[in-house]
Amino acid sequence: MTPKLAYRLKAGLSFSSLLKSRLLRVVSITVLLVMVFMMIFRLNYLESPGISRSYAITLIIKMQDQGY
């Protein structure tokens, strides 16, 4: 194995691990945001009589399906 090839392999491995850690960070931030949003949503809308509970739940499920 030439040193250049070994360096490229090492760089590729570190890049993929960096990508994984960044992906994990993005996923955790998204989960936190969704939890906060759902708490606010539940406090604001599910208590008011204007919106029904089932409608709010279906709305949340639709948004999760679309990837928000």
Buried (B, 14 or more C-beta within 10 A) or exposed (E): EEEEEEEEEEEEEEEEEEEEEEEEEEEEEEEEEBEEEBEEBEEEBEEEEEBEEEEBEEEBEEBEEEEE
